[in-house]
Amino acid sequence: MPLKKFVFLTLLLLFSFQGLAQKPGLIKSRTLQSEGKLAEALKEVEAVLADPDTSGIGGAWFTYAEIHKALFENSEIAIEQEFHLTEALAGYKKTRIHQPKKTRIYLLADQVQVQMYDDLLRKGSGLLRQQNFEASANAFEYASLVNPLDSIALQYAASISIQGELYQKAIKNYKKLVLISPKVSTYQSIIGIQKDRMKSDSLALITIKEAREVFPDQYEFKRYELDIYLKTRQNNQARLLLTELMEDNPTNAQFALQLAVLNDNYYKEIVQNGETDSTTLSNAFTSAAGGYMTAVQLNPKDITANFNLAMLYTDEANKYYRALNNMTLSDYKLNVDIYEEKAKESLSTALPYMETAYNLQPKSPDILKSLRVYYDRLGMSAKKLEIEAKMRELGINF
């Protein structure tokens, strides 16, 4: 029994001496800190914290934090400042983990951070008055590190960065805001910077897609995406998105016309590229024609929709006329009546839309010339003479 007690006491003494062996390192660190020898002080306290037997001393973590805080305040290099501030904040956090609550050091760890936050806000405001935008934005960024849940500092950092034309910096802060609390307005700010300030549609498109994942039903983001697709001529993507937008906004005449024009261009493109599949061609033509008809129904006075729809059917008529011209005499005799009838059907379909276009723009040479051809092909002599008289009056050759 006495032997066991002796062993127990020996172990206690051993642990005590091991702890005491490290405490001089902490004392030395604090002494060096008071002398302003911060790099040496940091090395000493890091050695204390690296030892498993003393890594849980709250006072050591507080000293570690205070040294990094001093290094942060003494540095003028942004990357160093951020590093030291981050380490200081980590040190204060560790202090609260290892230090008993309500002790002086525990309470100081909180108080120091509150004071740091207030000081950084004041510093940022002062630098802003001096129009030192980058340093001011940095100060507000550092304040946000001290208090990560507070969005005000980040808002200031972002807006000040824009004033200083520090667009990447502004975007970085807005993205931090998104992580705290996603808002439509924050995404709009990022997109606006990328699209209008940085002139980067590709970056804006990435952000728009991110925003649409967070706010899938938000109309503005769909519209932004469409604008970029149209601007950069990503027509297939634009067609898909316009189809989606038309489902959500079936009475939007502008969307209807844009979709019709894109479908019209797609149809012309596959014809030009030699597409031979009749189903593909028929579906493409129907999409284009149907789109223009929808646009006309939504806005009967839309001259573009009326004129383009008429020309779409005119092109169909011309296909039959070209086919007849390329036939041998024997094939021509066999097919002329059928092809002529089909061509006239297309022109008859085109006619009312071209006449509407004429009523909207009665002096347009293209419209007058088209009408003259229609009336001629359809045997409408009186109408043809009327159009020819109008063309002579305007000095338009025919």
FENVENKA-V350670 format. One record per helix or strand of 2 or more residues. SS is the DSSP state (alpha for helix, beta for strand). FROM is the first residue (numbers start at 1). TO is the last residue. Records with the same first field share a line. If there is no record, write none. Layout:
SS = FROM-TO, FROM-TO
This chain:
alpha = 2-34, 38-50, 58-74, 78-98, 104-129, 133-146, 152-163, 167-180, 184-197, 201-214, 219-231, 235-248, 253-272, 278-298, 303-325, 329-360, 365-377, 381-394
